[in-house]
Amino acid sequence: MKRGYILLGLLLLIVIALSVVQISVSNMLSTGGIELAQVQDEIHGLQKDNAILKEQIYSMASLTNIAQKADKLGYVAGVNTSTLVIANPQPLAIKP
């Protein structure tokens, strides 16, 4: 009879201990989920900023933008637009 009470008490103690462990693990996971959501929001914001910066780079490097800046700085296209043609081009390297 005394052995039955000891076994019952031990089982009750194990159930209580496992419940406390489950509660603590659930609490850690819930706070980890909140931190994960914040990090993901930050990642999405940085990706959006990165895409905007890429678009700005593309627009600054476009040929029309470069031509407009050259005109503002006083670049004048050549008057004579003749083409130079070499009749007998020499090779750059001699073949052995």
C-alpha positions as CSV (number, residue, x, y, z in Angstrom):
1,M,0.0,0.0,0.0
2,K,2.8,2.4,0.9
3,R,4.5,1.5,-2.3
4,G,1.5,2.5,-4.3
5,Y,1.4,6.0,-2.8
6,I,5.1,6.4,-3.5
7,L,4.6,5.4,-7.1
8,L,1.6,7.7,-7.5
9,G,3.5,10.6,-5.9
10,L,6.5,10.0,-8.2
11,L,4.3,9.9,-11.3
12,L,2.5,13.2,-10.2
13,L,5.9,14.8,-9.6
14,I,7.1,13.7,-13.1
15,V,3.9,15.1,-14.7
16,I,4.4,18.5,-12.9
17,A,8.1,18.6,-14.0
18,L,7.3,17.8,-17.6
19,S,4.5,20.4,-17.6
20,V,7.0,23.1,-16.4
21,V,9.5,22.1,-19.1
22,Q,6.8,22.3,-21.8
23,I,5.7,25.7,-20.6
24,S,9.3,27.0,-20.6
25,V,10.0,25.6,-24.1
26,S,6.8,27.1,-25.4
27,N,7.6,30.5,-24.0
28,M,11.1,30.4,-25.6
29,L,9.6,29.4,-29.0
30,S,7.0,32.2,-28.8
31,T,9.6,34.9,-28.1
32,G,11.8,33.4,-30.8
33,G,9.0,33.7,-33.3
34,I,8.5,37.3,-32.5
35,E,12.2,38.0,-33.0
36,L,12.1,36.0,-36.2
37,A,9.2,38.1,-37.6
38,Q,11.1,41.3,-36.8
39,V,14.2,40.0,-38.6
40,Q,12.2,39.0,-41.6
41,D,10.6,42.4,-41.7
42,E,14.0,44.0,-41.6
43,I,15.2,41.7,-44.4
44,H,12.2,42.7,-46.6
45,G,12.8,46.4,-46.0
46,L,16.5,46.0,-46.9
47,Q,15.6,44.1,-50.1
48,K,13.2,46.9,-51.1
49,D,15.8,49.5,-50.5
50,N,18.3,47.4,-52.5
51,A,15.9,47.3,-55.4
52,I,15.4,51.0,-55.3
53,L,19.1,51.6,-55.3
54,K,19.6,49.3,-58.2
55,E,17.0,51.2,-60.2
56,Q,18.8,54.5,-59.4
57,I,22.1,53.0,-60.5
58,Y,20.5,51.8,-63.8
59,S,19.0,55.3,-64.4
60,M,22.3,57.1,-63.6
61,A,24.3,54.7,-65.9
62,S,21.9,55.0,-68.8
63,L,23.2,56.4,-72.1
64,T,20.6,59.1,-72.3
65,N,21.5,60.4,-68.8
66,I,25.2,60.4,-69.7
67,A,24.5,62.2,-72.9
68,Q,22.5,64.9,-71.1
69,K,25.3,65.4,-68.6
70,A,27.8,65.6,-71.4
71,D,25.7,68.3,-73.1
72,K,25.5,70.3,-69.8
73,L,29.3,70.1,-69.4
74,G,29.8,71.5,-72.9
75,Y,30.6,68.4,-74.9
76,V,30.3,69.1,-78.6
77,A,30.0,66.2,-81.1
78,G,32.7,66.2,-83.8
79,V,31.9,68.2,-86.9
80,N,33.5,65.8,-89.3
81,T,31.9,62.4,-89.0
82,S,34.1,60.6,-91.5
83,T,35.1,57.0,-90.8
84,L,38.7,55.9,-90.8
85,V,39.2,52.6,-92.6
86,I,42.5,50.7,-92.6
87,A,43.0,49.0,-95.9
88,N,45.5,46.4,-94.8
89,P,45.3,45.8,-91.1
90,Q,48.5,44.4,-89.6
91,P,48.1,41.5,-87.1
92,L,48.7,42.5,-83.5
93,A,50.8,39.4,-82.8
94,I,53.1,37.4,-85.0
95,K,52.2,33.8,-85.3
96,P,55.1,31.4,-84.8
